[in-house]
Amino acid sequence: MRHWPRAVLAAALASFLALASAADAAQPPPGASSCSGCHGTVPNGTPIPVLRGRPAHDIAGLMREFRSGARPATVMGSIAKGFNDRDIDAISQWVVGQGQ
């Protein structure tokens, strides 16, 4: 049996994890893919804001406000209630990564 140097094994593991991470980044977390249905990439004259250019912590904070009812909403309040903090953070990070 051949013994690989630790540096080679570490590099192989790092490459594998990078590929797995890239694949995960391409897949939206549950619930995230529906964001672009209402939140477009350019302003369109509706009161629905564009998310492009907003930091993830702003998006997450707004979602938490919608979820708690601190920020009044018609649709977003109901949507946000379906997510826990971990979901909200994952969705916010994914949305920012999509350039929305």
MMTF fields as JSON, N, C-alpha, C and O atoms, coordinates in Angstrom:
{
  "mmtfVersion": "1.0.0",
  "mmtfProducer": "UNKNOWN",
  "numBonds": 399,
  "numAtoms": 400,
  "numGroups": 100,
  "numChains": 1,
  "numModels": 1,
  "chainsPerModel": [1],
  "groupsPerChain": [100],
  "chainIdList": ["A"],
  "bondAtomList": [4, 2, 8, 6, 12, 10, 16, 14, 20, 18, 24, 22, 28, 26, 32, 30, 36, 34, 40, 38, 44, 42, 48, 46, 52, 50, 56, 54, 60, 58, 64, 62, 68, 66, 72, 70, 76, 74, 80, 78, 84, 82, 88, 86, 92, 90, 96, 94, 100, 98, 104, 102, 108, 106, 112, 110, 116, 114, 120, 118, 124, 122, 128, 126, 132, 130, 136, 134, 140, 138, 144, 142, 148, 146, 152, 150, 156, 154, 160, 158, 164, 162, 168, 166, 172, 170, 176, 174, 180, 178, 184, 182, 188, 186, 192, 190, 196, 194, 200, 198, 204, 202, 208, 206, 212, 210, 216, 214, 220, 218, 224, 222, 228, 226, 232, 230, 236, 234, 240, 238, 244, 242, 248, 246, 252, 250, 256, 254, 260, 258, 264, 262, 268, 266, 272, 270, 276, 274, 280, 278, 284, 282, 288, 286, 292, 290, 296, 294, 300, 298, 304, 302, 308, 306, 312, 310, 316, 314, 320, 318, 324, 322, 328, 326, 332, 330, 336, 334, 340, 338, 344, 342, 348, 346, 352, 350, 356, 354, 360, 358, 364, 362, 368, 366, 372, 370, 376, 374, 380, 378, 384, 382, 388, 386, 392, 390, 396, 394],
  "bondOrderList": [1, 1, 1, 1, 1, 1, 1, 1, 1, 1, 1, 1, 1, 1, 1, 1, 1, 1, 1, 1, 1, 1, 1, 1, 1, 1, 1, 1, 1, 1, 1, 1, 1, 1, 1, 1, 1, 1, 1, 1, 1, 1, 1, 1, 1, 1, 1, 1, 1, 1, 1, 1, 1, 1, 1, 1, 1, 1, 1, 1, 1, 1, 1, 1, 1, 1, 1, 1, 1, 1, 1, 1, 1, 1, 1, 1, 1, 1, 1, 1, 1, 1, 1, 1, 1, 1, 1, 1, 1, 1, 1, 1, 1, 1, 1, 1, 1, 1, 1],
  "groupList": [{"groupName": "MET", "atomNameList": ["N", "CA", "C", "O"], "elementList": ["N", "C", "C", "O"], "formalChargeList": [0, 0, 0, 0], "bondAtomList": [1, 0, 2, 1, 3, 2], "bondOrderList": [1, 1, 2], "singleLetterCode": "M", "chemCompType": "L-PEPTIDE LINKING"}, {"groupName": "ARG", "atomNameList": ["N", "CA", "C", "O"], "elementList": ["N", "C", "C", "O"], "formalChargeList": [0, 0, 0, 0], "bondAtomList": [1, 0, 2, 1, 3, 2], "bondOrderList": [1, 1, 2], "singleLetterCode": "R", "chemCompType": "L-PEPTIDE LINKING"}, {"groupName": "HIS", "atomNameList": ["N", "CA", "C", "O"], "elementList": ["N", "C", "C", "O"], "formalChargeList": [0, 0, 0, 0], "bondAtomList": [1, 0, 2, 1, 3, 2], "bondOrderList": [1, 1, 2], "singleLetterCode": "H", "chemCompType": "L-PEPTIDE LINKING"}, {"groupName": "TRP", "atomNameList": ["N", "CA", "C", "O"], "elementList": ["N", "C", "C", "O"], "formalChargeList": [0, 0, 0, 0], "bondAtomList": [1, 0, 2, 1, 3, 2], "bondOrderList": [1, 1, 2], "singleLetterCode": "W", "chemCompType": "L-PEPTIDE LINKING"}, {"groupName": "PRO", "atomNameList": ["N", "CA", "C", "O"], "elementList": ["N", "C", "C", "O"], "formalChargeList": [0, 0, 0, 0], "bondAtomList": [1, 0, 2, 1, 3, 2], "bondOrderList": [1, 1, 2], "singleLetterCode": "P", "chemCompType": "L-PEPTIDE LINKING"}, {"groupName": "ALA", "atomNameList": ["N", "CA", "C", "O"], "elementList": ["N", "C", "C", "O"], "formalChargeList": [0, 0, 0, 0], "bondAtomList": [1, 0, 2, 1, 3, 2], "bondOrderList": [1, 1, 2], "singleLetterCode": "A", "chemCompType": "L-PEPTIDE LINKING"}, {"groupName": "VAL", "atomNameList": ["N", "CA", "C", "O"], "elementList": ["N", "C", "C", "O"], "formalChargeList": [0, 0, 0, 0], "bondAtomList": [1, 0, 2, 1, 3, 2], "bondOrderList": [1, 1, 2], "singleLetterCode": "V", "chemCompType": "L-PEPTIDE LINKING"}, {"groupName": "LEU", "atomNameList": ["N", "CA", "C", "O"], "elementList": ["N", "C", "C", "O"], "formalChargeList": [0, 0, 0, 0], "bondAtomList": [1, 0, 2, 1, 3, 2], "bondOrderList": [1, 1, 2], "singleLetterCode": "L", "chemCompType": "L-PEPTIDE LINKING"}, {"groupName": "SER", "atomNameList": ["N", "CA", "C", "O"], "elementList": ["N", "C", "C", "O"], "formalChargeList": [0, 0, 0, 0], "bondAtomList": [1, 0, 2, 1, 3, 2], "bondOrderList": [1, 1, 2], "singleLetterCode": "S", "chemCompType": "L-PEPTIDE LINKING"}, {"groupName": "PHE", "atomNameList": ["N", "CA", "C", "O"], "elementList": ["N", "C", "C", "O"], "formalChargeList": [0, 0, 0, 0], "bondAtomList": [1, 0, 2, 1, 3, 2], "bondOrderList": [1, 1, 2], "singleLetterCode": "F", "chemCompType": "L-PEPTIDE LINKING"}, {"groupName": "ASP", "atomNameList": ["N", "CA", "C", "O"], "elementList": ["N", "C", "C", "O"], "formalChargeList": [0, 0, 0, 0], "bondAtomList": [1, 0, 2, 1, 3, 2], "bondOrderList": [1, 1, 2], "singleLetterCode": "D", "chemCompType": "L-PEPTIDE LINKING"}, {"groupName": "GLN", "atomNameList": ["N", "CA", "C", "O"], "elementList": ["N", "C", "C", "O"], "formalChargeList": [0, 0, 0, 0], "bondAtomList": [1, 0, 2, 1, 3, 2], "bondOrderList": [1, 1, 2], "singleLetterCode": "Q", "chemCompType": "L-PEPTIDE LINKING"}, {"groupName": "GLY", "atomNameList": ["N", "CA", "C", "O"], "elementList": ["N", "C", "C", "O"], "formalChargeList": [0, 0, 0, 0], "bondAtomList": [1, 0, 2, 1, 3, 2], "bondOrderList": [1, 1, 2], "singleLetterCode": "G", "chemCompType": "PEPTIDE LINKING"}, {"groupName": "CYS", "atomNameList": ["N", "CA", "C", "O"], "elementList": ["N", "C", "C", "O"], "formalChargeList": [0, 0, 0, 0], "bondAtomList": [1, 0, 2, 1, 3, 2], "bondOrderList": [1, 1, 2], "singleLetterCode": "C", "chemCompType": "L-PEPTIDE LINKING"}, {"groupName": "THR", "atomNameList": ["N", "CA", "C", "O"], "elementList": ["N", "C", "C", "O"], "formalChargeList": [0, 0, 0, 0], "bondAtomList": [1, 0, 2, 1, 3, 2], "bondOrderList": [1, 1, 2], "singleLetterCode": "T", "chemCompType": "L-PEPTIDE LINKING"}, {"groupName": "ASN", "atomNameList": ["N", "CA", "C", "O"], "elementList": ["N", "C", "C", "O"], "formalChargeList": [0, 0, 0, 0], "bondAtomList": [1, 0, 2, 1, 3, 2], "bondOrderList": [1, 1, 2], "singleLetterCode": "N", "chemCompType": "L-PEPTIDE LINKING"}, {"groupName": "ILE", "atomNameList": ["N", "CA", "C", "O"], "elementList": ["N", "C", "C", "O"], "formalChargeList": [0, 0, 0, 0], "bondAtomList": [1, 0, 2, 1, 3, 2], "bondOrderList": [1, 1, 2], "singleLetterCode": "I", "chemCompType": "L-PEPTIDE LINKING"}, {"groupName": "GLU", "atomNameList": ["N", "CA", "C", "O"], "elementList": ["N", "C", "C", "O"], "formalChargeList": [0, 0, 0, 0], "bondAtomList": [1, 0, 2, 1, 3, 2], "bondOrderList": [1, 1, 2], "singleLetterCode": "E", "chemCompType": "L-PEPTIDE LINKING"}, {"groupName": "LYS", "atomNameList": ["N", "CA", "C", "O"], "elementList": ["N", "C", "C", "O"], "formalChargeList": [0, 0, 0, 0], "bondAtomList": [1, 0, 2, 1, 3, 2], "bondOrderList": [1, 1, 2], "singleLetterCode": "K", "chemCompType": "L-PEPTIDE LINKING"}],
  "groupTypeList": [0, 1, 2, 3, 4, 1, 5, 6, 7, 5, 5, 5, 7, 5, 8, 9, 7, 5, 7, 5, 8, 5, 5, 10, 5, 5, 11, 4, 4, 4, 12, 5, 8, 8, 13, 8, 12, 13, 2, 12, 14, 6, 4, 15, 12, 14, 4, 16, 4, 6, 7, 1, 12, 1, 4, 5, 2, 10, 16, 5, 12, 7, 0, 1, 17, 9, 1, 8, 12, 5, 1, 4, 5, 14, 6, 0, 12, 8, 16, 5, 18, 12, 9, 15, 10, 1, 10, 16, 10, 5, 16, 8, 11, 3, 6, 6, 12, 11, 12, 11],
  "groupIdList": [1, 2, 3, 4, 5, 6, 7, 8, 9, 10, 11, 12, 13, 14, 15, 16, 17, 18, 19, 20, 21, 22, 23, 24, 25, 26, 27, 28, 29, 30, 31, 32, 33, 34, 35, 36, 37, 38, 39, 40, 41, 42, 43, 44, 45, 46, 47, 48, 49, 50, 51, 52, 53, 54, 55, 56, 57, 58, 59, 60, 61, 62, 63, 64, 65, 66, 67, 68, 69, 70, 71, 72, 73, 74, 75, 76, 77, 78, 79, 80, 81, 82, 83, 84, 85, 86, 87, 88, 89, 90, 91, 92, 93, 94, 95, 96, 97, 98, 99, 100],
  "secStructList": [7, 7, 7, 7, 7, 2, 2, 2, 2, 2, 2, 2, 2, 2, 2, 2, 2, 2, 2, 2, 2, 2, 2, 2, 2, 2, 1, 7, 7, 6, 6, 4, 4, 4, 2, 2, 2, 2, 1, 7, 1, 1, 7, 7, 1, 1, 1, 1, 7, 7, 7, 6, 6, 7, 7, 2, 2, 2, 2, 2, 2, 2, 2, 2, 2, 2, 2, 2, 6, 1, 1, 7, 7, 1, 1, 2, 2, 2, 2, 2, 6, 6, 7, 7, 2, 2, 2, 2, 2, 2, 2, 2, 2, 2, 2, 2, 2, 6, 6, 7],
  "xCoordList": [0.834, 0.0, 0.883, 1.861, 0.521, 1.322, 0.87, -0.328, 1.81, 1.507, 1.738, 2.844, 0.693, 0.786, 1.298, 0.932, 2.125, 2.566, 1.354, 0.393, 1.429, 0.309, -0.034, -1.207, 0.961, 0.711, -0.129, -1.006, 0.136, -0.633, -2.071, -3.013, -2.233, -3.58, -4.337, -5.527, -3.651, -4.288, -4.72, -5.811, -3.893, -4.231, -5.414, -6.302, -5.427, -6.541, -7.844, -8.891, -7.766, -8.953, -9.432, -10.634, -8.528, -8.895, -9.568, -10.55, -9.043, -9.641, -11.05, -11.969, -11.206, -12.519, -13.51, -14.642, -13.095, -13.989, -14.346, -15.477, -13.405, -13.682, -14.713, -15.628, -14.567, -15.538, -16.908, -17.923, -16.943, -18.216, -18.854, -20.07, -18.048, -18.557, -19.111, -20.151, -18.435, -18.909, -20.229, -21.125, -20.349, -21.599, -22.734, -23.854, -22.435, -23.452, -23.875, -25.055, -22.925, -23.232, -24.169, -24.966, -24.082, -24.935, -26.365, -27.299, -26.548, -27.87, -28.471, -27.863, -29.646, -30.253, -30.717, -31.161, -30.612, -31.175, -32.698, -33.264, -33.357, -34.81, -35.481, -35.224, -36.341, -37.083, -36.438, -37.111, -35.153, -34.439, -34.744, -34.748, -34.994, -35.178, -36.418, -36.509, -37.363, -38.571, -38.361, -39.214, -37.257, -37.004, -37.011, -37.592, -36.362, -36.25, -37.588, -37.709, -38.582, -39.896, -40.52, -41.236, -40.261, -40.79, -39.705, -39.926, -38.535, -37.434, -36.565, -35.651, -36.862, -36.105, -34.706, -34.277, -34.015, -32.64, -32.547, -31.491, -33.65, -33.698, -35.025, -36.035, -35.029, -36.303, -37.333, -37.016, -38.572, -39.61, -40.849, -41.918, -40.702, -41.814, -42.777, -43.772, -42.508, -43.35, -42.703, -41.526, -43.461, -42.855, -41.959, -41.364, -41.859, -41.003, -39.56, -39.224, -38.695, -37.316, -36.444, -36.652, -35.475, -34.432, -33.451, -33.107, -33.001, -32.066, -30.612, -29.711, -30.38, -29.013, -28.314, -28.86, -27.095, -26.29, -26.507, -25.765, -27.491, -27.717, -26.859, -26.715, -26.291, -25.508, -26.415, -27.584, -25.852, -26.616, -27.206, -28.332, -26.465, -26.988, -28.205, -29.071, -28.292, -29.492, -30.688, -31.784, -30.468, -31.555, -32.036, -33.239, -31.097, -31.456, -32.214, -33.195, -31.761, -32.43, -33.865, -34.778, -34.051, -35.402, -36.288, -37.451, -35.746, -36.543, -36.952, -38.07, -36.052, -36.385, -37.464, -38.341, -37.406, -38.439, -39.783, -40.813, -39.782, -41.028, -41.561, -42.755, -40.66, -41.071, -41.699, -42.699, -41.123, -41.63, -42.858, -43.573, -43.103, -44.21, -43.788, -44.608, -42.512, -42.014, -42.06, -42.176, -41.97, -42.066, -43.34, -43.446, -44.296, -45.561, -45.371, -44.562, -46.113, -46.033, -47.296, -48.027, -47.535, -48.662, -48.175, -48.647, -47.247, -46.781, -45.548, -45.48, -44.574, -43.295, -43.463, -42.702, -44.428, -44.646, -44.974, -44.455, -45.827, -46.195, -45.025, -44.79, -44.296, -43.155, -42.088, -41.594, -41.737, -40.641, -40.949, -40.032, -42.207, -42.572, -42.186, -42.074, -41.985, -41.619, -40.141, -39.721, -39.341, -37.893, -37.366, -37.803, -36.413, -35.717, -34.489, -34.223, -33.751, -32.584, -31.546, -30.956, -31.33, -30.345, -30.779, -29.965, -32.063, -32.602, -32.444, -32.013, -32.798, -32.722, -31.29, -31.056, -30.339, -28.931, -28.484, -27.79, -28.88, -28.491, -29.12, -28.46, -30.38, -31.063, -30.416, -30.169, -30.144, -29.533, -28.179, -27.88, -27.362, -26.051, -26.193, -25.448, -27.135, -27.335, -27.797, -27.297, -28.75, -29.267, -28.134, -28.022, -27.297, -26.162, -25.217, -24.697, -24.989, -24.113, -24.655, -23.894, -25.962, -26.574, -26.532, -26.914, -26.065, -25.982, -27.325, -27.518, -28.257, -29.575, -29.633, -30.669],
  "yCoordList": [-1.174, 0.0, 1.243, 1.329, 2.194, 3.411, 4.436, 4.622, 5.088, 6.147, 7.489, 7.787, 8.291, 9.61, 10.626, 10.558, 11.545, 12.61, 13.429, 13.616, 13.897, 14.661, 15.881, 16.231, 16.527, 17.722, 17.375, 18.145, 16.217, 15.792, 15.496, 15.902, 14.792, 14.484, 15.756, 15.883, 16.686, 17.947, 18.728, 19.299, 18.762, 19.478, 18.818, 19.502, 17.5, 16.784, 17.05, 17.273, 17.023, 17.282, 18.719, 18.948, 19.674, 21.076, 21.255, 21.988, 20.588, 20.674, 20.091, 20.668, 18.965, 18.334, 19.227, 19.393, 19.804, 20.669, 21.932, 22.411, 22.47, 23.657, 23.337, 24.125, 22.177, 21.773, 21.535, 21.939, 20.889, 20.634, 21.943, 22.108, 22.863, 24.159, 24.94, 25.588, 24.887, 25.579, 24.978, 25.704, 23.671, 23.017, 23.423, 23.672, 23.487, 23.902, 25.344, 25.669, 26.217, 27.621, 27.797, 28.736, 26.909, 27.003, 26.589, 27.033, 25.762, 25.298, 26.262, 26.511, 26.801, 27.709, 26.95, 25.806, 27.589, 26.945, 26.897, 27.671, 26.021, 25.922, 27.278, 27.984, 27.623, 28.875, 30.033, 31.017, 29.942, 31.083, 31.327, 32.476, 30.294, 30.473, 31.295, 31.862, 31.37, 32.146, 33.645, 34.424, 34.069, 35.501, 36.287, 37.37, 35.735, 36.464, 36.567, 37.35, 35.812, 35.928, 37.295, 37.799, 37.896, 39.231, 40.301, 41.419, 39.949, 40.914, 40.803, 39.98, 41.642, 41.613, 42.18, 42.511, 42.286, 42.783, 44.269, 44.88, 44.849, 46.296, 46.842, 46.138, 48.093, 48.676, 48.662, 48.941, 48.331, 48.236, 49.072, 48.851, 50.017, 50.898, 50.354, 51.007, 49.179, 48.621, 48.918, 49.271, 48.777, 48.995, 47.842, 47.915, 46.794, 45.657, 46.029, 46.292, 46.055, 46.507, 45.483, 44.273, 46.011, 45.184, 44.828, 45.681, 43.592, 43.164, 43.323, 43.27, 43.517, 43.667, 44.821, 45.914, 44.535, 45.556, 45.683, 46.401, 45.011, 45.069, 44.021, 42.905, 44.374, 43.376, 42.305, 42.551, 41.135, 40.011, 40.337, 39.935, 41.061, 41.343, 42.264, 42.187, 43.137, 43.97, 43.116, 43.262, 42.236, 41.364, 40.479, 40.32, 39.907, 39.041, 39.824, 39.331, 41.032, 41.851, 42.178, 42.121, 42.519, 42.81, 41.575, 41.662, 40.436, 39.201, 38.894, 38.442, 39.137, 38.902, 39.877, 39.506, 41.121, 42.095, 41.684, 41.809, 41.198, 40.703, 39.521, 39.438, 38.61, 37.409, 37.751, 37.147, 38.709, 39.065, 39.965, 40.106, 40.573, 41.509, 42.945, 43.859, 43.152, 44.498, 45.366, 46.588, 44.747, 45.465, 44.978, 43.809, 45.879, 45.469, 45.038, 45.609, 44.047, 43.545, 42.777, 42.345, 42.615, 41.786, 40.356, 39.421, 40.194, 38.86, 38.44, 37.304, 39.328, 38.947, 38.48, 37.627, 39.011, 38.557, 37.077, 36.336, 36.653, 35.225, 34.374, 33.289, 34.862, 34.104, 33.94, 32.837, 35.043, 35.021, 34.153, 33.608, 34.019, 33.179, 31.715, 30.958, 31.321, 29.938, 29.63, 28.494, 30.628, 30.437, 30.699, 31.627, 29.864, 30.124, 30.99, 31.32, 31.352, 32.232, 31.635, 32.345, 30.364, 29.703, 29.762, 30.02, 29.521, 29.617, 31.03, 31.226, 32.007, 33.403, 33.779, 34.433, 33.372, 33.675, 33.015, 33.634, 31.77, 31.052, 31.701, 31.87, 32.058, 32.699, 34.041, 34.358, 34.821, 36.143, 36.023, 36.779, 35.087, 34.878, 34.432, 34.885, 33.554, 33.054, 34.176, 34.307, 34.985, 36.085, 37.032, 37.437, 37.388, 38.284, 37.639, 38.317, 36.348, 35.634, 35.561, 35.355, 35.728, 35.701, 37.067, 37.207, 38.067, 39.416, 40.102, 41.019, 39.656, 40.292, 41.45, 42.106],
  "zCoordList": [0.0, 0.0, 0.0, 0.742, -0.84, -0.955, 0.084, 0.293, 0.722, 1.679, 1.012, 0.561, 0.952, 0.327, 1.353, 2.527, 0.927, 1.839, 2.292, 1.546, 3.504, 4.058, 3.223, 3.091, 2.663, 1.851, 0.623, 0.231, 0.017, -1.153, -0.744, -1.424, 0.361, 0.844, 1.219, 0.931, 1.857, 2.245, 1.009, 0.993, -0.012, -1.246, -1.942, -2.452, -1.962, -2.59, -1.835, -2.443, -0.516, 0.298, 0.084, -0.052, 0.052, -0.168, -1.526, -1.642, -2.549, -3.878, -3.882, -4.463, -3.24, -3.162, -2.44, -2.893, -1.321, -0.556, -1.336, -1.251, -2.086, -2.904, -3.973, -4.214, -4.617, -5.635, -5.016, -5.582, -3.872, -3.198, -2.768, -2.868, -2.294, -1.867, -3.05, -2.93, -4.181, -5.382, -5.855, -6.284, -5.778, -6.18, -5.25, -5.696, -3.944, -2.984, -3.215, -3.087, -3.555, -3.776, -4.959, -4.986, -5.93, -7.107, -6.786, -7.455, -5.796, -5.413, -4.389, -3.348, -4.671, -3.699, -2.464, -2.56, -1.309, -0.117, -0.262, -1.036, 0.453, 0.34, 0.532, 1.507, -0.414, -0.344, -1.073, -1.376, -1.363, -1.937, -3.403, -3.846, -4.15, -5.592, -5.917, -7.006, -5.006, -5.262, -5.11, -5.536, -4.518, -4.301, -5.603, -5.683, -6.62, -7.881, -8.603, -9.545, -8.197, -8.807, -8.581, -9.446, -7.438, -7.129, -7.142, -7.608, -6.627, -6.522, -7.766, -7.831, -8.748, -9.991, -9.832, -8.727, -10.933, -10.909, -11.241, -11.076, -11.71, -11.99, -11.473, -11.492, -11.009, -10.554, -11.679, -12.836, -11.319, -12.355, -12.031, -12.599, -11.128, -10.806, -9.767, -9.453, -9.227, -8.174, -6.821, -6.762, -5.741, -4.422, -3.965, -2.89, -4.757, -4.389, -4.694, -5.849, -3.674, -3.9, -4.623, -4.532, -5.331, -5.942, -4.834, -4.014, -4.8, -3.755, -4.177, -3.339, -5.469, -5.981, -5.251, -5.101, -4.807, -4.16, -2.662, -1.991, -2.137, -0.692, 0.004, -0.493, 1.147, 1.895, 2.512, 2.809, 2.691, 3.242, 4.604, 4.897, 5.445, 6.792, 6.729, 7.6, 5.714, 5.549, 5.139, 5.681, 4.189, 3.728, 4.875, 5.078, 5.621, 6.746, 7.821, 8.379, 8.106, 9.111, 8.713, 9.537, 7.448, 6.965, 7.036, 7.432, 6.656, 6.733, 8.169, 8.416, 9.111, 10.528, 10.991, 11.771, 10.516, 10.862, 10.275, 10.938, 9.046, 8.453, 9.257, 9.544, 9.616, 10.345, 11.693, 12.082, 12.403, 13.735, 13.68, 14.672, 12.523, 12.417, 12.711, 12.63, 13.054, 13.325, 12.07, 12.162, 10.916, 9.642, 8.951, 8.581, 8.784, 8.161, 6.707, 5.975, 6.314, 4.942, 4.618, 5.509, 3.35, 2.939, 2.704, 3.35, 1.794, 1.416, 2.203, 2.674, 2.355, 2.981, 4.423, 4.879, 5.143, 6.518, 6.552, 7.387, 5.654, 5.593, 5.133, 5.666, 4.15, 3.627, 4.699, 4.933, 5.347, 6.319, 7.534, 8.149, 7.882, 9.037, 8.829, 9.794, 7.591, 7.307, 7.459, 7.236, 7.836, 7.917, 9.315, 9.996, 9.737, 10.997, 10.698, 9.542, 11.733, 11.545, 10.604, 9.79, 10.714, 9.847, 8.38, 7.493, 8.136, 6.777, 6.23, 5.093, 7.053, 6.631, 6.272, 5.256, 7.093, 6.802, 5.496, 4.689, 5.295, 4.071, 2.837, 1.811, 2.942, 1.813, 1.499, 0.336, 2.521, 2.323, 1.645, 0.72, 2.091, 1.477, 0.032, -0.837, -0.225, -1.584, -2.51, -3.628, -2.047, -2.868, -3.242, -4.4, -2.28, -2.558, -3.555, -4.441, -3.427, -4.353, -5.762, -6.707, -5.923, -7.239, -7.916, -9.078, -7.18, -7.753, -7.832, -8.63, -7.001, -7.028, -6.091, -5.983]
}
